[in-house]
Amino acid sequence: MQQQNILMETIKRILILNKRSQYAYEEYLNQKKYYQAKRIYSSNKEIISLLKELQFSCDSELIEDVFQYIFHLEDWFLQFHEEEKKITNIESSFIFDRLENSFNFPLDFYKKIKK
């Protein structure tokens, strides 16, 4: 029972952080500045931490999506850090282009965890 409570709490936190990340992303789309991308980065760092916990307690139906999401974020972080090296100030333009052959975001992940 305690394991189930921990699982549900982790999922709840991921859902909240996803809302925060999506909110930050919507703001980023308006101007695509470094400081706006940094908000997304901050949310995603917290999400990946929870995903790494979740991989040990989720069921087999979800595990592949969790792995794919972790790999997607790891690829995104690598790109973020490469682009970040070019920044001269917090209002610099900051544009993401998905890396070739990087992992896609698992589109059904949030539908599955809301069940």
C-alpha positions as CSV (number, residue, x, y, z in Angstrom):
1,M,0.0,0.0,0.0
2,Q,2.8,2.4,0.9
3,Q,4.5,1.7,-2.5
4,Q,1.2,2.6,-4.3
5,N,1.0,5.9,-2.3
6,I,4.5,6.8,-3.3
7,L,3.8,5.9,-6.9
8,M,0.7,8.1,-6.9
9,E,2.5,11.0,-5.2
10,T,5.3,10.8,-7.8
11,I,2.7,10.8,-10.6
12,K,0.9,13.8,-9.1
13,R,4.2,15.7,-8.9
14,I,5.1,14.9,-12.5
15,L,1.6,16.1,-13.6
16,I,2.1,19.4,-11.8
17,L,5.6,19.9,-13.1
18,N,4.4,19.2,-16.6
19,K,1.8,21.9,-16.3
20,R,4.5,24.3,-15.2
21,S,6.8,23.2,-18.1
22,Q,3.9,23.7,-20.6
23,Y,3.1,27.1,-19.1
24,A,6.8,28.1,-19.5
25,Y,6.9,26.7,-23.0
26,E,3.8,28.8,-24.0
27,E,5.6,31.9,-22.8
28,Y,8.9,30.8,-24.5
29,L,7.0,30.6,-27.9
30,N,6.3,34.3,-27.8
31,Q,9.9,35.5,-27.9
32,K,12.2,32.5,-27.6
33,K,14.6,34.1,-25.2
34,Y,17.2,32.3,-23.1
35,Y,15.6,33.3,-19.8
36,Q,12.4,31.7,-21.0
37,A,14.1,28.5,-22.1
38,K,15.8,28.4,-18.7
39,R,12.3,28.1,-17.1
40,I,11.5,25.1,-19.2
41,Y,14.9,23.6,-18.3
42,S,14.3,24.1,-14.6
43,S,10.9,22.3,-14.8
44,N,12.3,19.5,-16.9
45,K,15.2,18.9,-14.5
46,E,12.6,18.3,-11.8
47,I,10.6,16.1,-14.1
48,I,13.5,13.9,-15.0
49,S,14.4,13.4,-11.4
50,L,10.9,12.1,-10.7
51,L,10.9,9.9,-13.9
52,K,14.1,8.3,-12.6
53,E,12.3,7.4,-9.4
54,L,9.2,6.3,-11.3
55,Q,11.1,3.8,-13.4
56,F,11.6,1.6,-10.3
57,S,7.9,1.6,-9.3
58,C,5.8,1.8,-12.5
59,D,4.2,-1.2,-14.2
60,S,5.5,-2.8,-17.4
61,E,2.8,-1.0,-19.4
62,L,4.5,2.4,-18.6
63,I,8.2,1.5,-18.4
64,E,9.0,2.0,-22.1
65,D,7.4,5.4,-22.1
66,V,9.3,6.4,-18.9
67,F,12.6,5.3,-20.6
68,Q,11.7,7.2,-23.8
69,Y,10.8,10.3,-21.8
70,I,14.1,10.1,-19.8
71,F,16.1,9.7,-23.0
72,H,14.1,12.6,-24.7
73,L,14.9,14.9,-21.8
74,E,18.6,13.8,-21.7
75,D,18.9,14.7,-25.4
76,W,17.1,18.0,-24.8
77,F,19.5,18.8,-21.9
78,L,22.5,18.1,-24.1
79,Q,21.2,20.5,-26.7
80,F,20.3,23.1,-24.1
81,H,23.8,23.0,-22.7
82,E,25.4,23.3,-26.1
83,E,23.2,26.3,-27.0
84,E,23.7,27.8,-23.6
85,K,27.4,28.2,-24.3
86,K,26.6,30.7,-27.0
87,I,24.5,33.0,-24.7
88,T,25.8,36.5,-24.1
89,N,23.0,37.7,-22.0
90,I,19.7,36.5,-20.5
91,E,17.7,38.1,-23.3
92,S,19.6,36.4,-26.1
93,S,17.6,34.5,-28.6
94,F,17.4,30.8,-27.8
95,I,16.0,28.5,-30.5
96,F,15.7,24.7,-30.2
97,D,15.8,22.4,-33.2
98,R,15.2,18.8,-32.3
99,L,18.5,16.8,-32.6
100,E,18.6,14.4,-35.5
101,N,17.7,10.8,-34.3
102,S,17.0,12.0,-30.8
103,F,14.2,10.3,-28.8
104,N,10.7,11.6,-29.4
105,F,8.6,12.8,-26.5
106,P,6.3,9.8,-25.6
107,L,2.9,11.3,-26.7
108,D,0.7,8.9,-24.7
109,F,2.7,9.2,-21.4
110,Y,0.4,11.7,-19.7
111,K,-2.7,9.9,-20.8
112,K,-1.4,6.7,-19.4
113,I,-0.4,8.1,-16.0
114,K,-3.7,9.9,-15.5
115,K,-5.6,6.5,-15.6
